[in-house]
């Protein structure tokens, strides 16, 4: 592995394995729902207001940074647009502690990059994944603990776009999904199976592998969602959304315990799924793609495609999530329609729409919303930032523009961490306090 930049090295003191209120250890935070219990976060940020520091990365990337204590971990496209680089950044100063190449793979397509999967950390190690399937575990000092090539070990990806599912750490297991086509793409031999993996985060060894069947066809077999761990009434499961259905898997074995589908009644072959499933208030949300509805289920559901398992689905066209993963925060689900620039607040059990409002974004939104301290944070492709008041009464608290590139595709979520906001815009990581 090639070292690009070395700032200063600090021996990590955040190895307790206990998540604090301000940590953000996975793509969707400590609760896997887009929120944490952070407080005292800024509202009226701008290029000149509340900027603590800005750190220049080796390149852009779609991954969301993760935070443990004073350590930020993030992946980026390497210098000159080559490879993927992982970095640890000091939260207090913005100094780069280390940056190391984790993959030599270059872009797969024109719309995405190989720095799409977000890191994950449990306070003892950080798990890093490239869009080419390079999986690396490092300690906080940047030493490689173990590594493996997912494509080499489990077969080449058969995907139209760059692989972008994020690894997830929960209760001593590392979860990873590959939902892909069974037809030839770019010379890949057809017949590939989709699967869900559980690995030992300490060694990288496989705990179990579950082949995920589906009757979907073509690109509809693909999903760029991330698995979602859920504990409901003492039962631990992992939710997977994609290939025309949502499934629930036993966390100990990977065995499928429940599924519902399909939202693709016409059998369309281009309905790939990007949003991840979300759990909140005993309810589970899954999103149909391409402007389709959102579907909500009781977390204790059982059976296969049981119509009674469906609690409600959205009836208003605007309540739809083609790319952003929904948010659950403080008793409500929040949905961002990235094409129509509409945000909605919905009561989980009844499906009652508390509010459904347009907001003044001029660009498409693909970053997933996040929340903390009574605020919801949303960012557009071009770096427009919107802050909404959480709760049953709509209020746009603030909006600003931080990006300068009108052709940018910023997809990284805004991360609340230890009294600060982390915003990735292009090749720059901003810290607001």
N, C-alpha and C positions, 0 to 999 in steps of 0.2 A: 504494500500500500504506500502511496506517495503522499508526503506531507506538503500541503500548500502553504499554510501560514501557521506560525507559532507566535502567540502573544506571550502570556506568562502562565505558568502551570501552578494550579492550586490543588492541594490534596483535598479531595471532597470530604466534607464533614456531614453530608446528608445521606447517610447510609442506614438510617434507622428502619426503613421499610414502612414508616407510618406517614400517611399522607396528611399534610397540614391543610388548613382552610384555603391557603393561597396557592396550593400546587395545582398543576394541570398535567397529569401524567400520561394521558392518552389523547388521541385525536379529538374526542368529544368530552374530555375532562374527566374528573374523578368519578362522576356518577354515570358516565356514558350517555348523557342527555344534553350536553352543551352548556352546562352551568356549573358553578361552584358557589361556595358560601363566602366569597371575598366581600370586603366592604371598603368604603372610602375610595371609590374609584372616580376618576375625572369624568366630567360631562362635556364641557366646552373646550375641546381640544382643537388645535390648528397647527399650521406649520411653524407658528411662532409662540404658541401657548402650550404649556405643560409638556414640552419636549425634554425628557431627561437625557436621552442620548440617541444617536443613530449609528448603526453598525453596518458596514458594507460587506455583503456576502460575496462568494465567488461567482454567483449568478442567480438567476431567478429560480423559482420552484413553486409547486402548488401545495406542498406539505404545510401543515400547521405546526408551529413550534410547540414543544412540550416543556414543562417547567417542574423542577424539583428543588426546593430550597432556593439557593442562589444560582442554580445552574439551568441554563436554557439549552435545549438540543434542537437542532434544525438541519434539514438536508437541502441542498441546492444543486443546480447544474454547475459543473466545474468551469474553470476558466476557459474562455474560447468556445463555450457551449459543449464541452466534451466531458463525459462521465458524470458521476454524482459524488458530491462531497458532503460529509457530515461535519458539523461544527458544534462545539460547546462554547457558549457565550456567558460571561459574567453578568448576572441580572443587575447588579448595582452600578457597574461602570460601562457595560457594553463592550468591554474588551474581549477579543477572541482568545480563548484559552488554548484551543487546538482546532485544527481543521484537517480532516483526513479523507482521502478518496475511498469510497466503499464500492464503487462500480466504474468500469470503463465503458459501459454501454452509452451510446449516443441516442438522440431523439428517435422515436419509433414512428411518429406521425407529426403533422403540422399543427395540431390543435392541443397537444399535451406534451409533457416532458417526463423524464425518468425520475424526477424528484417529486413525484406525486404522493406516495405513501408517507404518512406522518410517523415520526418515531414513537416509542413508548418506553416508559421507565418505571421501575418499582423502587427506586432509591438505592439499589445496589448495582444495577446495570442499566444500560440503555440499549434498546433493540432498534436497529436501523434496517430499512428495507428499500431497495431501489425498484423502479418499475421494470427492471429486467430480472427481478427475482433474486438479487444478491441480498442475503440475510446475514447480518452481522450483529453480534453482541459485544459491547465494549464496557469496560468499567469507566468511572467518571474521569479517569486520567487519560482516556483514549487508548488504553491497551485492549487488544482484541482477545476476548475470552473464548469465542468460538465463531465459526462462520459456515454457511452452506449456500449452495446454489440451488434454489427451489426448482428452476427449470431442468437442471441437470439431474436432480434427484427424483422429481415427480413428473417430468415431461415438459416439453416446450409449451408455452402459453399459446392458445389459439384465440386471439383477441383482435378486434378491429382497431382498437385504440390502446394506448399505453396502460399497462396494468397499474392500478392506483388504489387498491384496497390496502388499508393500514393494518399493521399488526396490533394486537390488543393484549395487554397483560392484566390478569385478574386471578386472584386466589391461587397463586403458584403455578399458573398455566399461561402459555403464550398461544393465542389463537390466531389463525391465519386462514383465509378462504381464497379459493380460486374458482370462480364461476365463469365458464368459457364455452366457446362453440365446439361442436363436434364435426366441423367441416374444415377443409383446408383453407388456411389464410397465410399468405406470404410463404408458401411452400411447406407449412407445418402439416404433418401427416394427420388426416382426419381421424376421429374416433376418440379424442381426448375426453376424459370424464371431468366433471366438476367435483370439487371436494372441499371439505373443511378439515383443518389440522389442529391438533393440540400438541404443543412441544414443551419440553422441560426448559424453562428459561435459563437455568443454571448450566445446562450441558448442550442444549439444542437437540437432544434426542427426542424422537417421536414418542408420544404417549398414546395417541390414537389417530387414525385417519378415517374419515367417513365419506364415502362416495355419495354425492347428492344428485339424485335422479331428477329428471324434468321432462315434460312433454313439449316444452317450448322448441322453437326452431330458429335457426340462423342467429342473427345478432341478438335476438330476444333471450338467448341462453346466457349472454354476457351480463355481468354485474360488476360495478366499480364501488359498490357499497362496502362497509366494514362490519364485521360481526359484532353483535351487541350482547355482552353478558348481562343476565338479569337474575336476581334472587327474589322469588315470590313465594311467600309462606314457607320459607326454609328450603325451597327447591331451587337449585342453581341450574340454569339453562343458558344456551347461547342462541340468539336469534340471527337468522340469515335471510336477507331479502334479495330476490332476483330470480331470473328465469321463470317469470310469470307467477311466482308464488312466494309466500313467506313460510319459513320452517323454524321449528324450535327443536333444539338438540340437547340431550343430557350432557352436562359438562364433564361428567366422569368417563363417559364412553363414546360420545358423539352420536349415539343412537337417536334417530329422529322420533320425537314424541308427539309432534303435532305439525300439521301443515294446513294452509288455506290458499286456495287459488282456483280459478285464475282471474286476474283483472284483464287479461288479454283474451276476451271471448271470441274475437274475430281471428285469432291465430296469426296476428301480424308478426313478421319476421325481423322487425327493426326496433323492438321495444326493450332496449337495454335499460338496466336500472342503475342509478347512481346514488340516490339517498339511502342512508342506513336506517334500519328500524330503530324506534325509540320507545322506551318504557317510561310510564309515569302514572301515578295514582291508580295502580292496578290495571292499567290499560296499555295496549301495545298499538303503535301506529306504523303502518307501512304505506309507501307511496307508489302509485302507478306512474309510469313515465309519460312523457310527451303530452302534458296537460291533463292526464287522467286524474281521477279522484284520489283522495287519501282514504285509507281503510283502517278502522279501529276495532280491536278485539279485546276481550277480557283475558287477562294474563293466565287465568286458570283453565283456558280452553283445552279440549281434548278431541281426538278423532282426526279425520282426514276430510278436508274440504266440506266440513259441516256448515250448512248455511246459518245455523243457529249461533255459530261462533262469531259471526260478524255482528258487532254491536251497532256501529253506524259507519256510513261513508259520507264524504262531503257532497253536498248538493249544489253548492255555489261553484261555478267554474273557476273563480279566482283562487279558491282554496285548493292549491295543487303545488307539488314540489317536484319539478323535473330533475333538478341538480342539488339544491341546498337540502341538507338533512334537517328535519324539523327540530325544534327546541322544546324541551319541557322544563318549566321553571315556575316555582312558587304556585303550584296548583293548576297551571294552564299549559296547553300546547300552543306553540307559535309556529306558523307556516309562512315561508317566504316564497312567493311566486316570482322567480327571477326574471321572467320574460315580461310580465305585466307590471312589475315593480309594485307588488301589493303584499302587505303583511297582515296576517290574521291571528286573532286570539280566540281560542276555542276551549270550552269546558270539556275535560276528558271523558266523563262518563256519559253525558247526554248528547254531546256534539253541538251544544248551543254555541252559536257564533257571538262572542261578546263584542267584537269589532272586526272590521274588514276594510282596510284603508290603503289607498294609493300613497306613495311617497315620491318626492321629486328626484329620482335617480334618472340620469340620462344614459346610463349604460346597463348592460345585462348584469345580473347578480347570480353568481355560482358559489360564492363562499357561504358556508353554513352560519346561521346566526348563533350568537352566544349570549349568556346573561350572568349577571351577578350584581349585588348591591342595588337591587330594584331597577336595573337598567338592562336593555337589550341592545346589542351592538351588531350592526350589519355593514358590510363593505361591498362595493360594486367592483366590476372588472377594472375600472379606471382609477380606483382608489378614492371614490367618494365614501365618506363615513357617515352613518346615521345612528343616532342614539335615541331609543324610544323608552318611554316609561313602561315598566312591566305592570300588568294587572288589567282589570276589566274596563278601564277607561283609557281610551287612546290619547296619547300625547307624544308628539315628536319633540324631544327635548333639545336636539342639536343636530346640525349637519355641517360638514366641511369637506373640502377637497384636499387630499394629500398627494395624490398621484399627478404625474405630469404627462404621461403617455396616453393619448386617446385610443391607441390600438392595444393597450395592455389587457392581459387576462389574469387579473389577480383573483386567486381562488382560495387563498389561505384565510382561515377564520381568525378573528380578533380574539386574543387570549387575555382574560383577566388573571393577574397573578401578583400576589403580595403588594397590593395597593397600586399596581401599575397596569397599563394596557400594552400588549405587544401587537404590533401591526406590521405585517410583511407586505411591502409594496415594491414590486419589481425585484431588484437585487439589494434592497435596503430593508433592514429590520429597525422599526421605530419603537422606542419605549416612551410612553406617556405616563406622567405621574401627577 
